[in-house]
Amino acid sequence: MTTIYIDGDEFTLENGEHINAIQAAARFGIEIPYYCWHPALSVVANCRMCEVEVGSRDPKTGEIRMLPKLVPACQTPAKDQTVLITKSPKVLEHRRMIMELLLLNHPLDCPVCDQAGECGLQDFSYDHGRAEHRFVETRNVNPRKDVSDRIQLNADRCIMCTRCVRFTREITRTGELQVMRRGEHAEIGVFPEYELDNPLAGNVVDICPVGALLDKDFLHKQRVWFLSKHDSICTGCSTGCNITVEENKGAAWRHKPRYNPHVNDYWICDEGRYGYKVANDPELLDATYVLEDGDHRATPIDQAIAAVSRNLALIAREGGKIAAIVSPFLTVEEAYLLCKYIKAISPSSVLAIGPIPRSGEDATWLPDKSQGRTGDVSFVVCRPFTIRAEKCPNRRGVEEVVRHFQGEVIDYASIGARIGGGEFQAAYVTSNAPEPAFDESAATTIRRGVSFLVVQDTRITPLANQADVVLAGGTYAEKAGCYVNHDGRLQFAEAALPPREGVLPDLDVFSILLERGAAPIRSFDVLAELAAEIEVFAVAAGGRIAEFGGTIGGVESNRSAPKNGSVYEQVYQDPWAGVRR
């Protein structure tokens, strides 16, 4: 074990851990303030906010020898017998001095700054700064400028932590940002004829500790203290990035990345960042419809579900075959209940996975691993970040569910041809995709092939226009459940928004069709049921569904400060390792 001493108290770390003093102190609930350090970026120690007293203890004699000057904690490795003093008068006075220096030219515009409420400068100024401002000279004023169509730079707020510059050099390796000029005239800027337009560019807003880099999409729209945060999964592609959905008054306002070292580390792509707009689309279905006399009429949801149940049961009793298209945008719990319902009506029913949208090729960013060590202090070298061409969140999960009920997975191309050929008398089609999954041609083929068509979707589509019953489905933000990403990781997403008025969550619709009652059903109850029935999900959930509650497959909420990678290796375990995929 590695023994360290912080403010007179003794703590132990695992042998072989390469962490710095900031990480070691945070491990035991002791905060060392910092600005420029980031666990996924190289160590530069230019803000000096994290300086502490450092020494070493002789394990034989117990004698402590302290260094004569303060040392940046971000550059100080937490070795055996390291002594840290974080709250001495010397350290506290240094922090007040640094805060005063950082605020010399900083405008006092917190009331109109979008960063207010989540600003490191604001928080540390309150905790460590001076009550009065002694600088009476003229402040430097730098112009506000756009570094891209989506990102605004307020240079007069910048404290030159250079996190954004290091991100573009070490993570995306596109290098759009630079430090221009020197001394008090230094400022961040883009290279001539370039702009910050790489697909991960929005992350510089997240890592900026002050209000210098702002997302113009969110600018002046909400105060962050009004937003409620919900742990979720990005459904924009099969990478399955961990995110928080931030909402207020029934609308989603932004996505922020949530740390998971086995999926997305600290980042999300811009495509996923702005994917929240799907949940706010004014064109979303707000009612269920039944075709009567050639026209779709809004119908109470209980009557629409009853019509579905009655007609499908009648077709099954008369020997007709039913086809169900299970969308890869459904959660595993929703797919399970839908498949269970269709097979309960008629064992001869056929299940198929819906269209799997693809766009281009996988795009991967390889971080610069040469920046992974500064002296004896290493930082987290991020895994490659991939934006998948497969633009659905749960193909693998739905395939496992369909395979369990049917023994084989039938793709949409095959089932579409069979439906068009008249093999089936009824079809139950789910989608919930951001873009229509069935064009006019596919919709016409399906409609002509069956006598009864049920469509469950989030918006009016060419197929919904021809359906006998249209059930309004929930968006990703209105449902809680699990998704299996491209790497086979089972991950849980909370519901961030209540269901739209007049709409039931998909899980409740399937539960009512299964005659389990009209009371709301919990996704965890369904997951426990399918885990007991489908081996692969029992292994993925680790057999600890009841124990974890909100944590499925070893993926925790990530609300706490990032810990060292070795600790997370104990928390995040690949749930599908050694399991048939």
SVG drawing of the C-alpha trace seen along z (x, -y; Angstrom):
<svg xmlns="http://www.w3.org/2000/svg" viewBox="-67 -53 82 74">
<polyline fill="none" stroke="black" stroke-width="0.4" points="0.0,0.0 1.0,-3.6 0.8,-5.9 0.3,-9.6 -0.3,-12.4 -2.8,-15.2 -3.2,-18.0 -1.9,-15.7 -4.1,-12.8 -2.9,-9.5 -4.4,-7.9 -3.6,-4.8 -3.7,-4.2 -3.3,-1.1 0.3,-0.3 1.1,-1.2 -1.4,-4.0 -0.1,-6.9 -2.1,-9.9 -1.2,-13.4 -1.9,-15.3 -5.2,-16.7 -6.5,-13.3 -5.2,-11.8 -6.8,-14.5 -10.1,-14.3 -10.1,-10.6 -10.6,-11.4 -12.9,-14.3 -10.3,-17.1 -10.6,-19.7 -7.5,-21.4 -8.7,-24.1 -7.4,-24.2 -8.2,-25.6 -5.7,-24.5 -5.4,-20.8 -7.7,-18.3 -7.3,-14.5 -7.4,-13.8 -5.1,-16.6 -1.4,-17.2 -0.1,-18.9 1.0,-22.5 0.7,-24.0 0.2,-27.5 -2.7,-28.7 -0.8,-28.0 -4.1,-27.8 -3.4,-24.3 -0.1,-25.0 0.3,-23.4 3.1,-22.6 4.8,-19.3 7.3,-17.2 8.2,-13.6 8.3,-11.6 11.1,-9.2 9.3,-5.9 12.1,-4.9 12.5,-8.0 9.2,-9.7 11.0,-13.0 9.2,-15.2 11.1,-17.3 9.1,-20.0 10.2,-21.8 10.9,-25.5 8.4,-26.7 4.9,-25.9 4.5,-23.3 1.7,-22.7 -0.3,-19.8 -1.1,-18.8 2.6,-18.1 3.2,-16.4 2.9,-12.6 1.2,-11.0 4.1,-8.7 4.6,-6.7 5.3,-8.9 4.3,-12.1 3.2,-14.9 0.7,-17.5 -0.5,-20.6 -3.5,-22.1 -4.9,-24.6 -1.9,-26.3 -1.9,-30.2 0.8,-30.2 -1.3,-28.2 -4.5,-30.2 -2.7,-33.5 -1.3,-32.2 -4.7,-31.3 -6.0,-34.7 -3.1,-36.2 -3.8,-34.0 -7.5,-34.8 -6.7,-38.5 -4.3,-38.1 -6.8,-36.2 -9.5,-38.8 -7.4,-41.8 -8.8,-42.1 -11.8,-39.8 -15.1,-41.7 -17.6,-41.5 -20.5,-40.4 -21.6,-37.3 -25.3,-38.4 -25.3,-38.2 -22.8,-35.4 -24.1,-32.0 -21.4,-30.3 -22.8,-31.7 -23.9,-28.9 -21.3,-26.4 -18.2,-28.7 -15.0,-27.7 -13.8,-31.3 -17.0,-32.3 -16.9,-29.4 -13.2,-29.7 -13.5,-33.5 -16.1,-33.1 -14.1,-30.4 -10.6,-31.7 -10.7,-35.3 -10.6,-38.7 -13.7,-40.6 -12.4,-43.9 -10.9,-44.6 -7.6,-46.6 -6.8,-47.1 -7.6,-50.7 -5.8,-50.8 -7.5,-50.5 -8.4,-46.9 -7.5,-45.1 -10.6,-44.7 -10.5,-42.0 -13.2,-41.8 -15.9,-39.1 -15.5,-36.9 -16.8,-33.8 -14.4,-30.9 -17.0,-28.9 -20.7,-29.1 -21.6,-27.5 -19.0,-28.7 -18.4,-32.2 -15.2,-33.3 -15.4,-36.1 -11.6,-36.7 -11.9,-39.2 -13.2,-36.4 -10.4,-34.0 -7.8,-33.1 -5.4,-31.4 -5.8,-27.9 -5.2,-26.6 -7.5,-23.6 -9.2,-24.3 -5.9,-24.6 -4.6,-21.3 -7.9,-19.6 -7.6,-20.5 -4.0,-19.4 -4.1,-16.2 -7.7,-14.8 -9.0,-15.8 -5.4,-16.5 -6.9,-19.2 -5.1,-22.1 -7.4,-24.9 -6.8,-26.9 -3.6,-28.7 -2.3,-31.2 -1.7,-34.5 0.8,-37.1 2.4,-37.0 2.2,-38.3 -0.9,-40.2 -1.8,-40.7 -2.0,-36.9 -5.4,-35.6 -6.9,-32.5 -7.6,-32.5 -8.0,-30.4 -5.4,-30.2 -6.1,-32.4 -8.6,-31.0 -9.6,-28.3 -12.5,-27.8 -13.2,-25.4 -15.4,-23.1 -14.2,-19.6 -17.0,-17.1 -16.0,-17.2 -15.6,-21.0 -18.3,-21.5 -16.3,-19.8 -14.1,-23.0 -17.2,-24.7 -17.5,-21.9 -13.9,-22.0 -13.6,-25.8 -13.6,-26.6 -14.9,-30.1 -17.4,-31.8 -14.8,-32.4 -16.1,-29.8 -19.9,-29.6 -22.2,-27.5 -24.3,-29.9 -27.1,-27.3 -27.6,-27.6 -26.6,-31.2 -29.0,-33.3 -31.7,-30.6 -31.6,-29.2 -30.0,-29.7 -28.2,-26.5 -29.7,-26.5 -33.1,-26.1 -32.1,-23.0 -32.7,-19.4 -30.0,-16.9 -30.8,-13.3 -28.3,-10.6 -29.0,-9.2 -27.4,-7.6 -27.0,-9.4 -29.2,-7.6 -27.6,-9.3 -25.4,-6.4 -24.3,-3.0 -21.4,-4.3 -23.8,-5.0 -22.1,-8.0 -23.0,-8.7 -24.7,-12.1 -26.8,-14.2 -30.0,-15.6 -30.7,-18.9 -34.4,-20.0 -36.7,-22.6 -40.4,-23.2 -41.0,-20.1 -38.3,-20.8 -34.8,-19.6 -32.2,-22.4 -28.8,-20.7 -26.8,-17.5 -23.5,-17.3 -21.0,-14.5 -20.9,-12.2 -17.7,-10.4 -17.4,-6.7 -13.8,-5.4 -15.1,-2.4 -17.3,-4.3 -16.7,-8.0 -14.4,-9.2 -15.2,-12.9 -16.5,-13.7 -19.4,-13.7 -19.7,-14.6 -21.5,-17.7 -24.1,-15.5 -25.1,-14.0 -24.7,-17.3 -27.5,-18.9 -29.6,-15.8 -31.7,-17.1 -33.8,-19.0 -35.5,-15.7 -37.3,-15.8 -38.6,-19.3 -39.8,-18.8 -43.2,-20.5 -44.2,-17.9 -44.2,-15.1 -47.4,-13.1 -49.6,-14.3 -52.4,-11.8 -53.3,-8.3 -55.3,-7.9 -57.6,-5.2 -58.6,-5.0 -62.3,-5.5 -64.2,-6.0 -60.9,-6.6 -59.7,-9.3 -57.5,-9.2 -59.4,-10.4 -57.8,-11.3 -58.9,-8.5 -58.5,-8.1 -55.4,-5.9 -57.3,-3.2 -59.7,-2.8 -56.8,-2.8 -55.0,-0.1 -58.2,1.9 -58.6,1.7 -55.1,3.1 -55.6,5.9 -59.1,6.8 -58.0,6.9 -54.8,8.7 -56.5,11.4 -59.2,11.8 -56.6,12.3 -54.7,14.8 -57.9,16.8 -58.7,17.0 -55.3,18.4 -53.7,15.3 -50.0,14.5 -48.7,11.4 -45.4,9.7 -43.8,7.4 -41.0,5.0 -39.0,4.2 -37.2,0.9 -33.5,0.7 -34.5,-2.6 -36.5,-0.7 -35.0,0.1 -34.3,3.8 -37.3,3.7 -39.6,2.4 -38.4,4.8 -38.9,7.7 -42.5,6.8 -43.4,6.3 -41.9,9.6 -43.6,11.3 -46.9,9.9 -46.7,10.8 -45.6,14.3 -48.4,14.7 -51.0,13.8 -49.7,16.4 -46.6,18.5 -46.4,18.5 -45.9,14.7 -42.7,13.5 -40.4,11.0 -37.9,8.8 -35.5,6.0 -36.4,2.7 -34.4,0.6 -30.9,-0.2 -30.0,-3.7 -26.4,-4.2 -24.6,-7.4 -21.1,-7.3 -18.3,-5.4 -17.1,-5.1 -15.0,-8.2 -12.4,-7.6 -10.2,-10.2 -7.0,-8.8 -5.7,-10.9 -2.0,-11.8 -0.6,-9.2 2.8,-10.9 1.3,-13.5 0.4,-10.9 3.2,-11.7 4.8,-14.7 7.7,-13.7 6.4,-11.2 2.7,-12.2 0.6,-10.5 -2.9,-11.5 -5.7,-9.5 -4.9,-8.8 -8.3,-8.7 -9.5,-5.8 -10.1,-6.4 -13.4,-8.2 -15.6,-6.9 -18.7,-8.3 -20.4,-5.3 -22.0,-5.1 -24.7,-3.0 -27.2,-5.6 -29.3,-3.7 -28.6,-3.0 -29.8,0.6 -29.3,2.9 -27.4,5.5 -29.9,5.4 -32.9,5.9 -31.2,8.6 -30.6,10.6 -34.3,10.2 -35.5,11.3 -33.1,14.2 -34.4,15.4 -38.0,15.5 -37.5,16.7 -34.1,18.4 -33.0,16.2 -32.8,12.6 -34.6,11.5 -33.6,8.2 -36.0,5.6 -35.1,6.3 -36.3,9.9 -39.5,9.2 -40.4,6.3 -40.3,8.5 -42.4,11.1 -45.0,8.6 -45.2,7.1 -45.7,10.7 -48.9,11.1 -47.6,13.7 -49.0,11.8 -52.5,10.5 -51.3,8.0 -48.2,6.0 -47.1,4.2 -44.4,1.7 -42.4,-0.3 -39.9,-3.1 -39.3,-6.0 -36.3,-7.0 -35.5,-10.7 -36.0,-10.5 -38.7,-8.5 -37.6,-4.9 -39.9,-4.0 -40.2,-6.0 -43.3,-6.2 -42.3,-3.1 -41.7,-1.0 -44.9,-2.3 -47.0,-1.4 -45.5,2.1 -46.3,2.8 -49.8,1.3 -50.7,3.4 -49.4,6.6 -51.6,6.6 -55.2,6.1 -54.4,4.5 -51.5,2.2 -50.4,0.8 -47.7,-1.9 -46.1,-3.1 -43.9,-6.1 -43.1,-9.6 -44.2,-11.6 -46.4,-11.4 -44.6,-9.5 -45.5,-8.0 -46.2,-4.7 -48.3,-6.3 -50.4,-8.0 -51.5,-4.6 -51.9,-2.8 -55.2,-1.5 -54.0,-2.5 -51.3,-5.0 -49.9,-4.8 -47.7,-7.7 -44.3,-6.5 -42.0,-8.2 -38.8,-10.0 -35.5,-8.9 -36.0,-11.6 -39.4,-10.3 -38.4,-6.7 -36.3,-4.9 -34.5,-1.7 -31.4,0.0 -29.5,0.0 -26.7,2.2 -24.1,0.3 -21.7,1.3 -19.2,2.8 -21.9,4.9 -22.2,2.7 -25.5,2.7 -26.3,-0.8 -29.2,-2.4 -30.8,-5.8 -33.2,-7.7 -36.3,-9.4 -35.6,-13.1 -39.1,-14.4 -42.6,-13.3 -44.6,-11.7 -46.4,-14.2 -50.0,-14.9 -52.2,-12.2 -49.3,-9.8 -48.2,-6.8 -44.6,-5.5 -44.0,-2.6 -43.3,-0.3 -46.8,-1.1 -48.5,-0.5 -46.9,3.0 -47.7,3.7 -51.4,2.9 -51.5,5.1 -50.1,7.9 -53.0,7.3 -50.7,6.4 -52.9,3.6 -52.9,-0.1 -50.6,-1.0 -47.2,-2.4 -44.6,0.3 -41.0,-0.2 -38.2,0.6 -36.2,2.3 -39.0,4.8 -39.0,5.7 -35.2,5.9 -35.3,8.3 -37.9,10.4 -36.0,10.6 -32.6,11.1 -34.2,14.2 -35.3,15.4 -32.5,14.4 -29.1,15.5 -27.1,12.8 -28.8,10.0 -28.5,11.8 -24.7,11.9 -24.7,8.2 -26.6,7.0 -24.2,8.9 -27.1,10.5 -27.3,7.3 -30.3,5.5 -32.1,5.0 -28.9,4.0 -27.9,1.4 -31.3,-0.2 -30.2,-3.0 -26.9,-1.4 -27.1,1.4 -24.2,3.4 -21.7,1.7 -22.2,-1.8 -22.6,-4.2 -24.1,-7.7 -20.8,-9.5 -22.0,-12.5 -18.9,-12.4 -15.5,-13.8 -13.5,-11.7 -11.4,-9.1 -8.2,-7.4 -8.6,-4.9 -7.6,-1.9 -10.5,-2.6 -12.9,-2.7 -11.6,0.6 -13.1,2.1 -16.5,0.3 -16.8,0.6 -16.5,4.2 -17.3,5.3 -20.7,7.1 -20.6,9.0 -17.1,10.4 -17.0,14.0 -20.7,14.0 -22.1,15.0 -22.7,11.8"/>
</svg>
